[in-house]
Amino acid sequence: MTLRHADTPVLETERLRLRAFDARDVARGVNYLTQVRTVYMGGPYSRAAAWDHCAGLIGHWAIHGFGLFVLCLEGDDQAIGDCGLLMPGGYPEIELGWGIWDPALEGRGYAREAARAVRAHAYGTFGLSTLVSYIDPENARSIALAERLGCTLDAGAAIPDLPGWTGTIVYRHPAPEAA
């Protein structure tokens, strides 16, 4: 039996359907997390650590009422990436994070489209007035996306109090009225 997050929202964009990360996404999520492509987010993970990470993403929804959405192309339910709000232990602020799981799908604007939808949802539904994105300073693609989203470097912002986060940079998203 597979349980579903009955109360989690589904967001729709022009080309994407964003739904909560759940059990049907674990195998693809584990595959992604074990790739060297995840080096900027603490990877590559062992298969066991990747599975634990995915389980945590599912539990995040139950604990906070928000979390990572998986991105599905319109008309398909197979996850191609993720985007959403994160606030695990050790985070000083709510983060808007993103990732495209298949390199063949990068550069098509899916992450930007999803991030805009998630940010609008966060500001509208939760009444948030700010969000951050924690980015490894070597991750040029994520830095470029943050800047395309109107984010600015916030050198004074706190970074997560977690091992391995030294040197992380923080991009602050524009306020709701500016986004």
Number of C-alpha atoms within 10 A of each C-alpha: 3 6 7 13 13 7 10 16 14 11 16 17 14 9 14 22 20 26 23 26 28 20 14 13 18 20 14 15 22 20 16 22 25 19 14 12 15 15 14 15 16 13 16 18 21 14 14 11 15 21 19 15 17 22 15 15 21 23 16 19 21 14 12 12 13 21 28 24 29 28 31 20 19 14 9 11 16 14 23 22 26 25 29 27 25 21 17 17 9 11 15 14 18 17 22 26 23 23 21 20 21 12 9 8 13 14 11 9 12 23 23 17 16 28 23 16 18 22 24 16 16 20 17 12 9 11 11 15 13 17 21 26 27 25 22 19 13 12 12 11 12 20 22 11 16 25 15 11 18 14 21 17 16 14 11 8 15 14 21 18 12 10 8 10 15 11 11 17 22 24 23 23 24 17 15 16 7 7 13
